Amino acid sequence: MTGFWPMSTLGFLLAALPARGEERGAPALSLSLAVAQADALKLSPGLRAAEREREAAEAQARGRRSALWPRLGFDAYWRGVTDVPSVALPVPGSPLLSFGTHESWGVGPNLSWTFWDSKAAWNASRSLEAAARSRRQETAALRRLLLLETRLAYFKVQLALEHARLLADSLRLAQAQHEDVAQRLRYRNASRIDLLSAHQEVLDRLGQLRQARSDLASGVRDLFSKTGAGAGTDPSLPLDARTASGLPQGTEPASLLLELEPLGTSLAALDVRAEEAPDPRLRALEEAAQASRLAARSAGAERWPKLQLTARTGVEYPNGPVRENIHQNALGVSLSLPLFEGWRVAEEVQRHALQARASEERRSQAELDLERDRKQAGDQLAGLRVQQGLSRQAVSETEELARLIYDSYKSGRSTFLEVQSANLRALEAKVRSARTDAETLAQLAVLRSLSSEE
């Protein structure tokens, strides 16, 4: 804004303003975009919950895989009965012969293995593995979304800081012009109307700056909630150190000196071609469909025979009618074939098949949405790049125009209303340029989130 007046006049007017200096007691906090992203990923409870769910799904898949192998166990039993079968021999005077005892027990290891089930266990295991991979991709998609939200929150604060700085500069200029008009009024070179108009501009800028600082505080709190930064600080009236070191008269001191990367630095960091990678949302839906298809195969296998091998060895008592311990070995094969279970298996197969179709349809819709979003972001970015050049040119021309109109006012050829209008156009051009840069950053962040592996 210093280009509005000749340097000698401007220097005299600004020197007459009370210097605020850097705010004493206001803590300083520096936060880069990279640190904000890393802190957001580390802090997010939602991301940690997704990681735990992924680990749980992987553990479930590993547990289900154990059904493919033999099961070794240990058995022990005890049994007591009141009546024991007995028989009398056809010999006069012979005692009753008991077949067993009132108590019986056995102990020993056993082995069982389902060695044929039409791949029911195999497909069930593969289904859970696909579900775990789907969870992994969902976690990656959530990570991308969290990074995008953090970047947008960071860019919002960058824009709000720039907006507050521009308004502070504009307020200082308005105050200096008001002092100049007051001096000119003493020498009859200005009117009371000019003085009141100049003071109204000061009041407008004061209100705009206070609102901008409130908006900045809201953005800072949102960024802090995502990154965990700023613990123990008061972000109710934050400012950057440059603005806080020379606050205009009538403004509140900063409660926090916040230093972020300049908008240009963030633009340079994001405006690079990222490595293309499949979107994790699409991959998650692909894996979910595969999990449902494999679950349908596993359920359908229940229609067919199942063969199971069992083996056992151990000590038992009694040995039939003989009251003694015996070491017994047993080996067996069993076959089971369901003949009628209603429509349970058919409905279960259909349920999983329909879930697979639903996941495939959701993937198709997500792919359409993703392609649309990419093209929309690309179109917006192309338009914003053109606007950037126009905005910078507008800033340069409105600054020069404001300076020329003020010189014209001092020589009596223009009214102070024209000065105010020129000042407002210059401020709006600068704010528009900063907003264009911030919107460009937002579209770059969206494209990065949609197109690359973060």
C-alpha positions, 0 to 999 in steps of 0.5 A: 500500500506504500505506493499510494503516496509520494514517499516523503508524505507517506513516511511523515504520516506513518511516522506520526502513528504510534508504533505498537511493536511486536506484541509482548506476551503473545506466544509464537507458533510456527507450523509448516504444511508438512508438519501439519499433515504429519500431526493430523495423521498421528492425532486422528482417532478415526484413522487409528480406529480404521487401522485397528479394524484392519488389523482385526480383519487380518487376524480374523483371516489368519484365524480362519486359515487354521481350519485348513489344517488338522486339529490336535486336542486333549480329551479327558472324561469321567462317567458314573452310572447306577446300574451296571449290566450283569448276567448269570452263567447257567451254572448253579451257584455261579455269581453274577458277571458284571459288564463294566463298573459304576465308574469309567474314565479315559484320558488322551490326545485326539486328532481330527482333520476335515480333509475334503469339504469341497473347498468350503474352508479354503474359500471362506479363508480367501473371502476373509483375506479379501475382506482384510484387503478391502479394509486396508484400502478403506484405511488408505482412502481415509488417510487421503481424505484426512490429508485433504481436509488438513490441507484445506484447513491450512490453506484457509488459515493462510488466506485468513492471515493474508486477508487480515494483513491486507486489511491492517495495511488498508486501515493504517492507510485510511488512518493516515489519510484521515490525519492528512485530511484533518491537517488540510481542513485546518488550512482550509484545503479540505471540507468537513465532508471530506473529514467525515468521509475519511473517518467513515473509511477508518471505521469501515476498515476497523470493522472489517479487520475485526471480523477478519480476525474472528474468521481467522480465529475460527480457521485456526481452531479448526486447524488446531483440532485436526493437528493437535497444535497450539496446546496451551495457547489462546487462538482467539486473536491470532496474527502473523508476526509482521502484522502484529508488529505494526498494528493500527490504532484502535485494534486489539493486541494479538493473542498468538503470533502464528507463522505459516508458509506463504501461499506461494510456497504451498503452491510450489510444493503442490503444483508438481505432477504426482505419481498416478495410482489407483484410487483406494476407494475403487480397490476397496470395493473390488476386494469387497466384491471378491470377498462376497463371491468367495463367501458364496462359493464357500456357502455353496460347498455345503451342498456336497459331502464332507469327509473327516478323519479322526484319530485318538490314543489314550488310557481308559478304564475299565477294559470292558468287563475287566476292571483294569486300565487299557491303552486304546488306539482308535482311527475313524473316517466319517462322511456327512452329506446334507439331504434337506436343510430347507432353503438355507444354503440357497439363500446364503449363496444368493445373499453373498452373490447379491452383495458382490453385485452391490459392491460392483455397482458401487465401484462403477458409481465411484469410478464415474464420480471420480472421473467427474471430480477429476475433470471438474477440478482440472477445469477449475484449476485451468480457470484459476490459473488464468485468473491468477495472471489477471488478479496480479495485473489488477493489483498493480494497476489499482495500486497505481490508480489509487496513488494517482487519484489521491494526488489528484485530490490533493491538487483539487481535481478529484473528490475524496469519494473518488479516493475512497473508491480507488482505495477500496478497489485496490484492497479488493484486488489484493484480497481477490488475488490472495483468494485466487491463490488459495482456491488454486491450492485447494484445487491442487489438493483435490487433484492430488487426493484424487490422482496419486498415492499419498 
